[in-house]
Amino acid sequence: MSKGRAVKRSYLLPFRVIEAAAGGDVDAINKVLKHFEGYIVALSTRELYDGDGKPYRVIDNDIRRTLETKLIVKVLQFDTARVA
C-alpha cells in the first residue's frame, strides 16, 4: 500500500449487538440502524429537477422510514440460535 493512502475500513456489527437487537433491545436496534444509515440514505435518495431543469438530490423520507421499518422487523424476526 502506498504511503498516505487512506484505508477505508468496513466493520461488522458485533454478534452481541445483533443478539440484543433481535431480543428487542432498543439501544441495540438503534446501533443496527446507525450501522446501515448510509446505505439506507443512499437507497432513499432521489434526483429531482428544479424549474430550470437542473437536477438536485433529496432524501425521500417515506422511502427512508419504510426501509428502516423493514430492517427493524427483520432484525426482530432474526433467530440468533440458528447462527450461534
DARAUR-V514419 format. One record per run of one state. SS is the DSSP state (2 for helix, 1 for strand, 0 for the rest). FROM is the first residue (numbers start at 0). TO is the last residue. Records with the same first field share a line. If there is no record, write none. Layout:
SS: FROM-TO ; FROM-TO
//
This chain:
0: 0-13 ; 22-24 ; 35-35 ; 43-43 ; 49-53 ; 59-59 ; 77-78 ; 82-83
2: 14-21 ; 25-34 ; 36-42 ; 60-76 ; 79-81
1: 44-48 ; 54-58
//
